[in-house]
């Protein structure tokens, strides 16, 4: 997990190109989703964190976004993802 405040914009773009960052999350709400998600783009920079994989996000205690990851969210809601 990488906090947005810990890296600058140039480094962020580099990590995305290198696939070191694939998902974004909200640290306070414990929700993660796709980088292109409109909900994620509205969050405050100090609350934003980044993950390399869905497994990493779930291991950190985050749940899938109901907006951009509907199928994964339903699986989580029904107890198939823990």
QUIBEL-V826692 format. One record per helix or strand of 2 or more residues. SS is the DSSP state (H for helix, E for strand). FROM is the first residue (numbers start at 1). TO is the last residue. If there is no record, write none. Layout:
{{SS/FROM/TO} {SS/FROM/TO}}
This chain:
{{E/2/3} {H/4/6} {H/9/17} {E/23/26} {E/31/34} {H/38/41} {H/45/47} {E/48/51} {H/54/59} {E/63/64} {H/70/77}}
